């Protein structure tokens, strides 16, 4: 199952999401870091964010990749999967917080309260699969 099962793609004639009638997206030019180890989920998330005008940094499938990205660029927002092939993303979350970058978790572990360090339990958590409207709405609230 894809992360965004109800997302629509542009038609062949260029109309629809991302087509010529699109005056601008919700996140025009905004840099959003995506940290996700599942290729299909990451690809789908990237496409949805780009359709909304975002400049996607990543997706990064590991902490090392994510750290390399933020060493060279400054995201305005971030979407983090909690478990990256057995590696928890919490140290990166703390680094983003120290930089003042708002973030949220999009994860299968959204309901596992005890998994999250106490210092970040108030960070928004979205359970996968996340609908595009829900993700966009939560990201907008972070701005």
C-alpha distance (Angstrom), angle and dihedral (degrees) to the residues before:
residue distance angle dihedral
X1 . . .
X2 3.77 . .
X3 3.77 121.7 .
X4 3.81 91.1 -120.5
X5 3.81 106.1 34.7
X6 3.81 94.8 166.4
X7 3.81 98.0 49.2
X8 3.79 115.4 125.4
X9 3.79 124.7 -142.0
X10 3.80 126.3 -143.0
X11 3.78 115.9 -91.1
X12 3.79 120.3 -114.6
X13 3.81 92.7 -102.5
X14 3.82 91.0 59.4
X15 3.78 97.9 -105.8
X16 3.76 123.7 125.2
X17 3.81 128.2 42.3
X18 3.78 109.6 2.4
X19 3.83 92.1 10.5
X20 3.79 128.4 123.0
X21 3.80 95.8 -79.5
X22 3.80 89.9 61.5
X23 3.80 103.7 107.1
X24 3.78 92.9 -173.3
X25 3.74 141.4 -39.5
X26 3.75 132.0 -107.0
X27 3.81 91.0 -105.9
X28 3.82 102.3 35.6
X29 3.80 107.6 -178.7
X30 3.81 93.7 -14.7
X31 3.82 114.0 143.1
X32 3.80 111.0 -129.9
X33 3.80 121.6 -176.3
X34 3.79 114.3 -143.1
X35 3.81 117.1 -161.7
X36 3.81 109.6 -175.1
X37 3.81 130.8 136.6
X38 3.82 98.4 -159.5
X39 3.81 107.0 88.9
X40 3.80 96.5 -151.8
X41 3.80 94.0 46.8
X42 3.81 91.3 45.8
X43 3.81 92.6 48.3
X44 3.79 92.8 48.2
X45 3.81 91.9 47.3
X46 3.79 91.4 48.4
X47 3.81 92.2 51.2
X48 3.80 92.5 48.5
X49 3.81 92.9 49.4
X50 3.80 92.6 46.5
X51 3.81 89.2 51.1
X52 3.81 85.6 58.0
X53 3.80 91.2 52.8
X54 3.81 98.8 -101.2
X55 3.77 124.2 144.3
X56 3.80 101.7 -132.3
X57 3.79 118.2 -145.0
X58 3.78 107.7 -154.9
X59 2.87 133.9 -46.4
X60 3.78 90.3 -125.3
X61 3.79 117.3 -163.0
X62 3.82 96.6 -166.7
X63 3.79 141.6 30.3
X64 3.81 90.1 -107.1
X65 3.81 91.9 54.6
X66 3.81 92.1 46.5
X67 3.81 92.1 48.8
X68 3.81 90.7 49.9
X69 3.80 89.7 52.9
X70 3.80 95.4 49.7
X71 3.81 90.9 44.6
X72 3.81 87.8 63.8
X73 3.79 102.7 30.3
X74 3.79 140.2 29.7
X75 3.79 116.9 -127.9
X76 3.79 119.3 -154.8
X77 3.83 92.3 -153.7
X78 3.80 136.2 9.2
X79 3.79 137.4 -153.4
X80 3.79 113.6 -156.2
X81 3.77 132.3 -166.5
X82 3.81 108.5 -150.3
X83 3.81 100.6 -140.0
X84 3.79 116.9 45.8
X85 3.80 104.1 -174.2
X86 3.81 91.0 -47.2
X87 3.80 95.6 -37.2
X88 3.81 115.9 110.6
X89 3.80 116.9 -133.7
X90 3.82 96.5 -144.9
X91 3.85 96.6 105.5
X92 3.81 89.0 55.0
X93 3.81 90.3 47.8
X94 3.79 89.3 55.7
X95 3.83 91.0 48.4
X96 3.81 90.8 51.7
X97 3.80 90.9 48.7
X98 3.81 90.3 51.4
X99 3.83 88.3 53.2
X100 3.81 90.8 49.4
X101 3.81 93.8 -113.4
X102 3.81 112.3 147.6
X103 3.80 114.1 -137.0
X104 3.77 143.4 171.7
X105 3.77 135.2 -157.4
X106 3.81 121.9 -116.7
X107 3.77 102.0 -171.5
X108 3.77 149.1 134.9
X109 3.83 86.0 -121.8
X110 3.81 95.9 63.3
X111 3.81 93.8 120.2
X112 3.81 96.6 45.1
X113 3.82 98.0 98.6
X114 3.81 95.1 175.9
X115 3.81 93.4 55.3
X116 3.80 91.4 66.4
X117 3.81 119.8 79.1
X118 3.78 110.9 -111.5
X119 3.81 92.1 -116.6
X120 3.82 91.9 63.6
X121 3.79 103.4 33.4
X122 3.79 90.5 108.7
X123 3.82 93.0 59.7
X124 3.82 112.3 110.4
X125 3.81 114.0 -96.3
X126 3.77 123.5 -163.6
X127 3.79 120.6 -165.9
X128 3.79 117.1 -131.3
X129 2.93 130.5 -85.3
X130 3.80 89.2 53.7
X131 3.78 119.2 -168.2
X132 3.82 113.9 -130.4
X133 3.81 94.5 -121.3
X134 3.80 91.0 52.9
X135 3.80 93.1 49.0
X136 3.80 93.2 45.9
X137 3.81 91.2 47.8
X138 3.80 93.4 50.5
X139 3.80 92.7 46.2
X140 3.81 90.5 50.7
X141 3.82 89.5 53.0
X142 3.81 89.4 54.7
X143 3.79 90.8 58.2
